[in-house]
Amino acid sequence: IRPKNEIDYIEAKEYILNYFFEIKKNLFCKEKMSLAENIYFLVLRIISRINILLRLSDNKIPLILCYNSISNDGWRFSIDINSFIEQIKLVNLKRTIIPLSELMNTNYSKLRNKTAITFDDGYKDLLQVLPLFDELNITGTIFVLGDISKANRSELGNKKNFLSIDDIKKFRKAGWEIGFHTNTHADLSKLSNDQLKK
C-alpha cells in the first residue's frame, strides 16, 4: 500500500471520487434499460476503470485499451469525450502509447510499459479524438466494418453514423492503423461455414 501523499495515490483517489459522481449521474441513464441493467453496466465500468488504474501502475504488463464510441449519448459502449480525454492523458503520462501492430509484432520482453489504443466499429464520433491524438503525438487503430450499408444494427445495438471513406483517409493520413471488424458486424456464432468464408 502506497503512502497517501504519493502522486499515484492522489491521482487514483481523485479519479475514483470523480467516477462516483458519474455513477450517480448514470443511474438515471436516458437509454431505456432496467435499473438492474444500468447497475450491471455501471459495475462493469467501475471494474474496468479500477483495472486500468491497477494496470497502469504495473508497467510490466502491455495493455490494449478498447473503445467503441466517444459520445455522451448513454449507450452502454460509449464514453463521454471528457472522460476519454482524462483516461488517455493519464495513460500517456504513465505509459508509452504505440500502434497496435507494433505491440503485436514486438517480443513480449520488450513491451514493458507499452499500451495500444483501439476503437471498434468505426463510428463517426471518433473524429473528435484526432486533435487530442495529434497533440499527444500518438496514434490508434480503428476496426471498421466492410459494408456499413448492411450493418447489423440489432447486433450493434445502435443507429450511430459510421466514418465515411474520406474520414477513414483522414485517420490514415494522421498515421492511424485501419483494421477490419467483419463486413456487417454479424453474430458470427449464427453464420454457416459458407457465410463465414465470405
C-alpha positions, -999 to +999 in steps of 0.1 A: +000+000+000+014+034-010+016+064+013-013+088+009+009+116-003+023+098-033+011+111-066-003+077-078-024+075-047-037+111-050-045+107-087-063+074-081-083+089-053-093+119-074-102+097-103-124+074-082-142+103-065-149+118-099-162+085-111-186+081-082-202+114-093-205+100-128-221+068-114-248+088-096-255+107-129-256+075-149-281+057-126-307+078-144-295+070-179-316+082-208-313+048-225-343+026-219-327+000-197-339-015-165-324-004-132-307-038-130-291-034-165-280+001-156-264-012-124-248-041-142-231-019-168-221+006-141-204-022-122-186-033-154-174+003-160-162+006-124-143-027-126-128-016-160-116+017-146-102+001-115-084-024-137-070+004-158-057+022-127-041-010-113-026-020-146-012+015-152+008+011-121+021-023-132+044-013-160+055-048-168+022-057-185+015-044-221-021-032-224-046-029-253-074-004-244-105-010-265-132+017-271-163+019-293-180+053-293-169+087-279-203+102-271-224+113-242-255+095-255-259+070-228-252+040-250-235+013-229-204+012-251-200+050-253-177+071-232-180+109-230-153+129-245-141+145-212-137+111-195-119+098-226-095+127-227-088+122-190-081+085-195-059+090-225-039+118-208-034+096-177-023+066-198+001+088-218+015+102-186+022+067-171+029+046-202+042+047-238+014+045-264+024+026-295+005+014-326-013-020-322+008-036-350+040-026-331+026-041-299+016-073-317+049-077-335+073-069-307+089-095-284+070-096-252+101-089-231+104-055-248+068-044-242+072-032-207+051-001-201+036-002-236-001+004-245-021+003-277-055+021-282-081+006-304-117+015-315-143-010-327-170-004-354-157+029-368-182+054-356-182+090-369-179+104-334-142+092-334-133+123-355-133+144-323-103+124-309-080+133-337-069+167-323-061+150-289-040+123-305-022+148-327-015+170-297+000+140-278+018+127-309+002+093-307-020+071-330-046+045-326-062+016-345-098+016-358-115-016-368-142-006-394-170-026-410-166-036-446-201-028-457-217-001-435-249+000-457-257-036-445-245-031-409-263-054-385-280-028-363-296-052-340-263-068-332-246-034-328-275-021-307-274+015-320-281+037-351-249+057-349-233+071-380-201+055-393-170+070-406-170+078-443-142+067-467-129+103-466-130+102-427-110+070-427-085+086-451-080+114-426-071+089-399-047+071-423-031+104-432-026+110-395-008+077-392-036+056-377-039+019-385-072+007-400-083-029-394-113-050-405-141-057-380-162-081-401-183-070-431-216-062-412-209-069-375-230-101-378-233-125-349-206-150-361-220-178-340-252-178-361-234-179-395-229-210-416-195-221-427-201-208-462-212-174-448-181-173-426-159-179-456-173-149-474 
